[in-house]
Amino acid sequence: MAHLQLTAVAGGRDDDMEEVALLGSYGEAEGPSSRKGEEEEEEAGMRRAQVRVTGMTCSACTGAVEAALSARRGVRSAAVSLLQNRAHVVFDPALAKEEDIVEAIEDAGFEAEILPDSAVSQPKSQKALSGQFRIGGMTCAACVNSVEGILKKLPGVNRAVVALATSLGEVEYDPTAISKDDIVQAIEDAGFEAALVQSSEQDKALLGLIGLHTERDVNLLYDILRKTEGLRQFDVNSVRAEVEITFDPEVVGLRSVVDIIEMESSGRLKAHVQNPYVRSSSNDAQEASKMLHLLRSSLFLSIPVFFMRMVCPHISFINSILLMHCGPFRIGDLLKWMLVSVVQFVVGKRFYVAAYRALRHGSTNMDVLVVLGTTATYVYSVCALLYGAFTGFHPPMYFETSAMIITFVLSGKYLEVLAKGRTSDAIKKLVELVPATAILLLKYKDGKYAGEKEIDALLIQPGDVLKVLPGSKIPADGIVTWGTSHVDESMVTGESASICKEVSSSVIGGTMNLNGILHIQAAKVGSGTVLSQIISLVETAQMSKAPIQKFADYVAGIFVPIVITLSLLTFCTWFVCGTLGAYPNSWVSETSNCFVFSLMFSISVVVIACPCALGLATPTAVMVATGVGANHGVLVKGGDALERAQNVNYIIFDKTGTLTQGKATVTTTKVFSGMDVGDFLTLVASAEASSEHPLAKAILDYAFHFHFFGKLPSSKDDVKKRKEDAFSQWLLEVADFSALPGKGVQCLINGKMILVGNRALISENGVNIPEEAESFLVDMELSAKTGILVAYDGDFIGLMGVTDPLKREAAVVIQGLKKMGIYPVMVTGDNWRTALAVAKEIGIEDVRAEVMPAGKADVIRSFQKDGSVVAMVGDGINDSPALAAADVGMAIGAGTDIAIEAADYVLVRNNLEDVITAIDLSRKTFSRIRWNYFFAMAYNIVAIPVAAGALFPFTGLQMPPWLAGACMAFSSVSVVCSSLLLRRYRKPRLTTVLQITVE
């Protein structure tokens, strides 16, 4: 995943763009060991071969092939895939040849063929890629487990996560070992539909084409693409009017490819970049449309059957016609048989196909239950029809039961598809923030602007200068090069106040330009923008599984076999009891018998059981919650983080930049050596000029203002120029500069050592602090100011008081956390007196002061010893170890990239209120998940005994199979709708946060 850049909000500490790696590269996750192994392979001169193996039918076959290859001299390793019918062999070309590999496999009794181009020496190892695949045909958690298991067994696949709620799978794979087509093929071989949605590869694009109608158009496109320099390969799909291109971005840009296609075809063909999110929405719409078509067909055929069964017997004229004979059969029975056969085998074909695929791979799902129930009903009804036709005795038939079960299941599936589509509304809204087009400013070679051109926003390239009109959205992340305006960033950062943008200011793509024309230079485009990274983060969180999901996965694996066993047990119990006369004959209708009576109970048990509700309970809630969190400026990195946050016992805050605004200012200066104040400030500013610490900038600003009654500029170019002027005007030359973390700085000025820092730095160097200075320092620290002590040439010469204002919401947030049952703690590297003064002001009782960066992680571990769940809120590089050590790490959005990468939550708005929002959302989400599980479990625990006839002896009420099918269909819909209630979540208001009570 690429980097996320977050800009400083109003009053932030840095006007420059800040790159923030929200998600580390998958390639980095491989670790050094895997890369080292591949490098050793290259150095040893090893070669790889992909071999197609024919004739394997089971895992014993793959074992035989691997054994045969491993025994061959020169073969270093061999991995065989049964699903792909392929062997991946690493061999020493000096000891073995391709023919030897083929011979070894054939000697084991299988056919072998070396795949083209596989024997070519592999390029240097490249980082793993991440591909997102749309998987169709999954109906429950058992399907998810089946697909994940198959993917994880594929050679070259490092990680695979499949989400039922989104019908998406995210696969991390080594492109040198397996291709996306191999992954798609493996999923399809497992009985599901698969297609690549998007990949982390940066040199591939999918173009849609307008005007691609005839074979002549296709040939023209081939000719144009073959002549285009920089295109490595392309694949034209004339049916979908698409072309997938692989190109070298250093040779040709995507916009150039689009322009070349249009120009070379004289306007006959027009290309545009396909947005993967738009395609995903289109696929969702197609799936819903397909399901609706099946539902309409089933209703059209089932209603007449139901009418003939329930209504027609009460209408004598129609009933007499239906009782007329056509040969040995009654007309009514023939009509029902024909109509239901279409419903059973044409409309219901999808259930048979899905059930066959599941059983073929040794798994079971809801489709198996539907097929068992409807087929049993249908087969019995056909047998009863034939028996009545040839004997004259007509036992009861239940054709309408089979048809109505399929109809109700389809209606439930259709509603489920619609409801699941609404769970991803948050991502759709984020995608819609990006404008469709942008105004590109064209320029000549000498840099002068030549005009304007409206282009597709997906074709923007880094370095493009774009014109943004008032009232329009900014198309890409970049830097303002001309103009002044106010920009509304609330849709991305949640910051309600508009922010002034001028030359050198950074802007975020998708935000709204309010009142002025801006020219911006695009810096980040495509997957590198803030908005794209937020979308990627939300998607990754939605793909992840919360630990609580393991319960559903376990139940799903044993659910269907248990239900089938219960169904058989129900049939045997009622049938044996009826045969032995254990219940009165009056319970069985005159037109029925004990066998049919027992069969209906058994079918009801099979049909009413619903594993889908359990599988949807967690992922749908997590999906909605992560989207809601993103809308409120809280980005969650996964379901596991969401689950841990609900149980937080302690929350540890860093002080500077987290509880405080991070804008330090000098408020007091006191000289104790008789030195002139101006000379003192010049000396201190000269020492601090090379430091990157926020306090150093505060001291420089103060000293500059003292000498020149101005303020140091903030824009990048001006700072550089003015700093050069400043050095020549008033700062002194510095030598042997050294920054001491947690203490201060030291250097040589005029050949003499100067120390600027805290009390520890001064004491360690043997400098005595006068009593007057010590008393003054204590007074400052008690008033929540940080003392900066200065020693020059071994003598104490003065001190400065620096204060960092508290965030206005800090005290209320601390009180709110206490009301939620969470114990707040403050950890800081500042001195004890200042730390205690700040803590007292905001209401924190537990303070850990003078803690070095590495010690913050130790503080967290001390709280974790008794099993408590600890959260850490921080923003700086020195907070990263603590964020990683905490059970839940929360990084302030304006913080550094390292801090954000180590965290589980990113608070985009840099507002402490979002700490409460994050924890409150987590609690609400898992409360909803528990309700979902309660409904799903309670439904099955109550419904199955009722369907089995547990209440029949006492009430005389029997649940017919078609009603059982209706209950099953709507149980999963009810769980999804329950999760959708989270969309109504409203974060606690600052004015009411103190009324939050422990749940």
Beta strands, then each sheet from edge to edge (+ up, - down):
strand 1: 4-6
strand 2: 18-20
strand 3: 47-54
strand 4: 75-81
strand 5: 86-91
strand 6: 111-114
strand 7: 129-136
strand 8: 157-163
strand 9: 168-173
strand 10: 193-199
strand 11: 204-210
strand 12: 231-237
strand 13: 242-247
strand 14: 270-273
strand 15: 325-326
strand 16: 329-330
strand 17: 437-443
strand 18: 449-456
strand 19: 465-468
strand 20: 477-482
strand 21: 485-488
strand 22: 499-501
strand 23: 506-507
strand 24: 512-513
strand 25: 518-524
strand 26: 634-636
strand 27: 650-654
strand 28: 665-671
strand 29: 734-740
strand 30: 744-749
strand 31: 752-757
strand 32: 786-792
strand 33: 795-803
strand 34: 823-827
strand 35: 846-848
strand 36: 870-874
strand 37: 888-892
strand 38: 905-907
sheet 1: 1+ 2-
sheet 2: 4+ 5- 3+ 6-
sheet 3: 8+ 9- 7+ 10-
sheet 4: 12+ 13- 11+ 14-
sheet 5: 15+ 16-
sheet 6: 18+ 17- 19+ 25- 20+ 23-
sheet 7: 22+ 21- 24+
sheet 8: 26+ 38- 37- 36- 27- 34- 35-
sheet 9: 28+ 33- 32+ 31- 30+ 29-
end
